[in-house]
Amino acid sequence: MTTIHGEVAAGFEPVREAFAANFAQHGDIGAAVCVYQYGRPVVDLWGGVADPETGRPWTRDTLQLVYSATKGATTTAAHMLAERGALDLDAPVAKYWPEFAANGKADIPVRWLLSHQAGLITLDQPVPLNEALAWHPMTAALAAQRPLWTPGTAHGYHGRTWGWLVGEVIRRVSGRTPGRFFADEIAAPLGLDFFIGLSAEQRDRVSRMVYQRPTVDLTTMPTESVPEELREQVAAWRDPQSYSNRAYMVTDPAEIDFDSPEVQAAELPASNGVGTAHALARMYAALIGEVDGVRLLAPETLGLAVKEQAGGKDQVMLIPSRFSSGYTLPTETNPMVGPGSFGHTGRGGSLGFADLERGVAFGYVMNHIISGSDDARATSLVEAVRRSLD
């Protein structure tokens, strides 16, 4: 049985029970969960193994790569610049990034980058990975790229390109890389253990990921055996030219080793944030209220930041999705605590979000990356938070 470490405030015991059950029943190897309520931590738990190869235990200070949960941190940086008047989300991207106007993109507003409406999910010619990690070759390629659909007419998850697109706007406006801006303006004031671009001295704290593939490979199953509600997605997965596949063919090679020091040291503001569950929860807590004297966005700014901009069928994921200007919003399959929630999930299960109406912020990180619909871990933790609040 995995030993659970940390603290839980009275009334939030269901979260500890759900966290323990994730190890016993749902496949967690090493993980942490944190919940803030009205600016203070009420759950801060961790347990398991950070590196299954060496047996290194998960500690309070273990860092975890959180894939697309990084987008919530980058989104926050963009809205801070908007609040300061440095960035107009309704202005054309080309106002700040003139090269972006190429190939019919002169009128695309910044807000469409944030809300996955720009049609720039991929590149006609993928960029070599080492050049993509160096930043400028990738942003130059995106500036020259034609949209795959008429911008503003549809939305589709820009899983990888989003970070370079939004990050380059942040860099042009602030004069700092997105990782540097996050470190200076968000992580430092709040004391967050969260990095977009990991320094060498932090490497020893990072957990090693373990990948679990789906138990059933739907792409090799006869079409008539695929559940009807999944047939459109499966057909897209089988088609190399589908948006669902092309959205992840941005670099050459397309597969990226997110455990590698080179990838973690680069700045990929869509996908390579490395931090703790406590840092995620604390950042979201400082979005909805004051945390130790720090509030990241004024209430009026936050209200605009979480307003829905795109909803309905996602052109990439082929399921319903909802986006504000950067944050994801609740859907039937996106586990949050209520209609007032906003945040971002990450590949394999990580999750950070806040709910203004209920005064809570949540962070969950783990090193067992589970693909497919078999993963109940974040959902069970969020349900436990909901029970604790009720």
Backbone hydrogen bonds, N-H to C=O, Kabsch-Sander energy under -0.5 kcal/mol:
donor,donor_aa,acceptor,acceptor_aa,energy
5,H,3,T,-0.5
5,H,46,W,-3.1
7,E,44,D,-1.8
9,A,42,V,-3.4
12,F,9,A,-2.3
15,V,12,F,-1.4
16,R,12,F,-0.9
17,E,13,E,-2.1
18,A,14,P,-2.3
19,F,15,V,-2.5
20,A,16,R,-2.6
21,A,17,E,-2.1
22,N,18,A,-1.6
23,F,19,F,-1.0
23,F,20,A,-0.5
24,A,20,A,-2.0
25,Q,21,A,-3.2
26,H,21,A,-0.9
26,H,22,N,-0.7
28,D,22,N,-2.2
31,A,47,G,-2.1
32,A,365,V,-2.3
33,V,45,L,-2.1
34,C,363,G,-2.6
35,V,43,V,-2.3
36,Y,361,A,-2.6
37,Q,40,R,-2.9
38,Y,359,G,-3.0
40,R,37,Q,-1.3
42,V,35,V,-3.1
43,V,35,V,-1.8
44,D,7,E,-2.6
45,L,33,V,-2.8
46,W,5,H,-1.9
47,G,31,A,-2.0
48,G,3,T,-0.6
49,V,29,I,-2.2
50,A,56,R,-2.4
51,D,56,R,-1.6
54,T,51,D,-1.0
55,G,51,D,-2.8
56,R,51,D,-0.8
58,W,48,G,-2.6
62,T,59,T,-1.5
63,L,205,R,-2.6
64,Q,275,G,-2.4
66,V,273,G,-2.5
69,A,66,V,-2.1
70,T,67,Y,-2.1
71,K,68,S,-1.7
71,K,270,A,-0.6
72,G,69,A,-1.0
73,A,69,A,-0.6
73,A,70,T,-0.8
74,T,70,T,-2.0
75,T,71,K,-2.6
76,T,72,G,-1.7
77,A,73,A,-1.6
78,A,74,T,-1.9
79,H,75,T,-2.2
80,M,76,T,-1.8
81,L,77,A,-1.8
82,A,78,A,-1.9
83,E,79,H,-2.5
84,R,80,M,-1.5
85,G,82,A,-1.4
86,A,81,L,-1.9
87,L,81,L,-1.1
89,L,87,L,-0.7
91,A,88,D,-1.6
93,V,108,I,-3.0
95,K,92,P,-1.6
96,Y,92,P,-0.5
96,Y,93,V,-1.6
97,W,93,V,-2.0
100,F,97,W,-2.1
101,A,98,P,-1.7
102,A,99,E,-1.4
105,K,101,A,-1.0
105,K,102,A,-0.6
106,A,101,A,-0.8
108,I,105,K,-1.3
110,V,91,A,-2.1
111,R,89,L,-2.7
112,W,109,P,-1.2
113,L,109,P,-0.8
113,L,110,V,-0.9
114,L,110,V,-1.9
115,S,111,R,-2.0
116,H,113,L,-1.2
117,Q,112,W,-2.7
118,A,112,W,-0.9
127,V,250,V,-2.2
129,L,252,D,-2.2
131,E,128,P,-0.8
132,A,128,P,-2.3
133,L,129,L,-2.5
134,A,130,N,-0.6
135,W,132,A,-1.4
136,H,134,A,-1.6
138,M,131,E,-0.5
138,M,135,W,-0.9
139,T,135,W,-2.0
140,A,136,H,-2.4
141,A,137,P,-1.8
142,L,138,M,-2.3
143,A,139,T,-2.1
144,A,140,A,-1.4
145,Q,141,A,-0.9
148,L,119,G,-3.4
152,G,117,Q,-2.3
153,T,150,T,-2.1
156,G,116,H,-2.4
159,G,157,Y,-1.6
160,R,247,A,-0.5
162,W,158,H,-1.3
163,G,160,R,-0.9
164,W,160,R,-0.6
165,L,161,T,-2.4
166,V,162,W,-2.9
167,G,163,G,-2.0
168,E,164,W,-2.1
169,V,165,L,-1.3
170,I,166,V,-2.2
171,R,167,G,-2.4
172,R,168,E,-2.7
173,V,169,V,-2.4
174,S,170,I,-2.7
175,G,171,R,-2.1
181,F,177,T,-2.8
182,F,178,P,-2.5
183,A,179,G,-2.3
184,D,180,R,-2.6
185,E,181,F,-2.9
186,I,182,F,-2.0
187,A,182,F,-2.7
188,A,183,A,-2.0
190,L,186,I,-1.4
191,G,187,A,-1.3
191,G,188,A,-0.6
192,L,187,A,-2.3
194,F,192,L,-1.4
195,F,274,V,-2.6
197,G,195,F,-0.6
198,L,264,Q,-3.2
202,Q,199,S,-1.6
203,R,200,A,-1.3
205,R,202,Q,-1.8
206,V,203,R,-1.7
207,S,63,L,-2.9
208,R,50,A,-2.6
210,V,367,N,-3.2
212,Q,369,I,-3.0
213,R,211,Y,-0.5
218,L,216,V,-1.1
220,T,217,D,-1.2
221,M,218,L,-0.8
225,S,222,P,-2.1
226,V,222,P,-0.8
226,V,223,T,-1.2
230,L,227,P,-2.3
231,R,227,P,-0.6
231,R,228,E,-1.0
234,V,230,L,-2.6
235,A,231,R,-2.5
236,A,232,E,-1.7
237,W,233,Q,-2.5
238,R,234,V,-1.7
239,D,235,A,-0.6
239,D,236,A,-1.0
242,S,239,D,-1.9
245,N,242,S,-0.6
246,R,242,S,-3.0
247,A,243,Y,-2.2
248,Y,245,N,-1.7
249,M,246,R,-1.7
250,V,248,Y,-0.5
252,D,127,V,-1.9
258,F,256,I,-1.2
260,S,257,D,-1.5
264,Q,260,S,-2.3
265,A,261,P,-1.9
266,A,262,E,-1.2
268,L,266,A,-0.7
271,S,268,L,-2.0
272,N,268,L,-2.4
273,G,67,Y,-0.6
274,V,195,F,-2.7
275,G,64,Q,-2.4
276,T,193,D,-1.4
280,L,276,T,-1.9
281,A,277,A,-2.6
282,R,278,H,-2.5
283,M,279,A,-2.4
284,Y,280,L,-2.2
285,A,281,A,-2.4
286,A,282,R,-1.9
287,L,284,Y,-0.9
288,I,284,Y,-1.2
289,G,285,A,-1.0
291,V,294,V,-2.8
294,V,291,V,-1.7
296,L,286,A,-2.7
297,L,286,A,-0.6
302,L,298,A,-2.6
303,G,299,P,-2.3
304,L,300,E,-1.6
305,A,301,T,-2.4
306,V,302,L,-1.9
307,K,304,L,-1.0
309,Q,323,F,-3.2
310,A,323,F,-2.0
312,G,321,S,-1.0
314,D,319,I,-2.2
315,Q,155,H,-2.5
318,L,314,D,-2.0
321,S,312,G,-2.5
323,F,310,A,-2.9
324,S,327,Y,-2.8
325,S,305,A,-1.0
326,G,324,S,-2.4
328,T,343,G,-3.2
329,L,322,R,-2.0
331,T,334,N,-0.6
334,N,331,T,-0.9
336,M,334,N,-0.7
341,S,338,G,-1.9
342,F,354,A,-2.0
343,G,328,T,-1.9
344,H,352,G,-2.8
346,G,350,S,-2.3
349,G,346,G,-2.2
350,S,347,R,-0.6
351,L,364,Y,-2.2
352,G,344,H,-1.9
353,F,362,F,-1.9
354,A,342,F,-2.5
355,D,360,V,-2.7
356,L,340,G,-1.0
359,G,355,D,-1.1
360,V,355,D,-1.3
361,A,36,Y,-2.2
362,F,353,F,-3.0
363,G,34,C,-2.4
364,Y,351,L,-2.3
365,V,32,A,-2.2
367,N,30,G,-2.1
369,I,210,V,-3.2
369,I,367,N,-0.9
370,I,348,G,-1.3
370,I,368,H,-0.9
371,S,212,Q,-1.8
371,S,369,I,-0.5
375,D,372,G,-0.6
376,A,374,D,-0.7
380,S,376,A,-2.3
381,L,377,R,-2.0
382,V,378,A,-2.6
383,E,379,T,-2.4
384,A,380,S,-1.8
385,V,381,L,-2.1
386,R,382,V,-2.5
387,R,383,E,-2.3
388,S,384,A,-2.2
389,L,385,V,-2.1
390,D,386,R,-2.0
